[in-house]
């Protein structure tokens, strides 16, 4: 229909990039780089992650038992 001598529609298709898709692609590339860095030395990074998780939970626990913010 578009390749006829006298087509019913004359379309000029222009490829435009959607801004949100570009942002998503950049985020996915950053995650890929992060996982690549983590996989370079997994044992050392495991201990850093473990330490970060323990510190985060200890902060939450301290927040719960602190007299200035606790209701108990």
Secondary structure, 3 states (H helix, E strand, C coil): CCCCCCCCCCCCCCCCCCHHHHHHHHHHHHHHHHHHHHHHCHHHHHHHHHHHHHHHHHHHHHHHHCCCCCCC
